[in-house]
Amino acid sequence: MPHETLPPAPESTGPGHPTTFSGRPRVAALDVLRGFALCGILLANVKPIAHMLHSAQATQAVVAAGEGDGWLGVGLFVDQRFFPIFSLLFGVGFSLLLDSATERAPRPRVLLLRRLLVLLAVGLAHMFLLWRGDILTIYAVVGLVVLLPSTWLPRWAVAALAAVLVALPLVLDSNGVPLVPGLFLLGSALTRYGVIGRMERSVRVPALLGLLFAAGAVPAVWLQVGTRVGDPYFNSWFGLAGLLMAGVYVCALLLLLGTPLRPVLQRVFAPLGRMALTNYLSATFLVLLAARLVGSAPDGWSDATVLLIAGAILLPQWLVSTLWLRRHRQGPLEWLWRWATWAHRPSLRRTP
């Protein structure tokens, strides 16, 4: 997906008593952010997935779906704007799981290794059976090579390395996948410094950061629009604009969660976010089905067509996710992933 994964979605013990894996209160904003990012990622992926039915060579780079092709429309607000959020959340979820595993398992890193290997197997199956643009494989490999070893580093070193790995691809005129390691480490560093645990306690911080991100995003987007694909520095402006706009989206959502809109945002996005792995994988099937029904080549699809297809997928996914989570602690694939991670069968159905 310009894609996710997907931080591990913690289970809930019952209505009104959400908990993390270790029984501590979960950060509700993470579910909303994850679900919001899932919606944007689907919008970015509709055409690239649909291309699988029309040209074996049409699969585009995962995190640059639609790059330079119609991005003055919906793409200007979507392409490379959501995958940074998912990548950041993956690092967050990884560190949260490490905290829980440290409390509950004698060898927590073995547990994390098993989790990443299972994700790698799922990603490879998804990539070779359905869509070459799968991101789960990349996330698993980067997790094994970067995230897991970083658990032995002090948090200041993780933060410093994150800054270098986020800035370096932009300096080298790159975007997309090369940004993933830095974003993973950034999410991990934010968790280890306690920022994630405090993210909903302040209005001033997201407001100030949102203004700073917006101030930087405006010229970055202007430079992106004014630079042709393939020209020097296009990738740098494209990547920078994506990162800054992702920051704006995150800060805006955090601010809205502090308003009376919070219940609405939670009802709309949290079910999708809590079943992000299930919804991400099932979306591939549904986009391929929609492409067959539409019939015409994806290159000819208007923004309205892409929006309609995405809406036709997200609406039933939201309905199924909402109904499923009323009776179950996790989504079906999330549950299987947790079973493989902890090497014992967890409870799936809620206890009355």
Secondary structure as UniProt FT lines:
FT   TURN            15..16
FT   TURN            21..22
FT   HELIX           28..50
FT   HELIX           51..53
FT   TURN            56..57
FT   HELIX           62..64
FT   TURN            65..68
FT   TURN            71..74
FT   HELIX           75..78
FT   TURN            79..81
FT   HELIX           83..104
FT   HELIX           108..129
FT   TURN            132..133
FT   HELIX           136..142
FT   HELIX           143..147
FT   HELIX           148..150
FT   TURN            151..152
FT   HELIX           155..171
FT   TURN            172..173
FT   HELIX           177..179
FT   HELIX           180..192
FT   TURN            193..195
FT   HELIX           196..198
FT   TURN            199..200
FT   HELIX           204..225
FT   TURN            229..230
FT   TURN            232..233
FT   HELIX           234..256
FT   TURN            257..258
FT   TURN            260..261
FT   HELIX           262..274
FT   HELIX           276..294
FT   HELIX           298..300
FT   HELIX           303..327
FT   HELIX           332..342
//
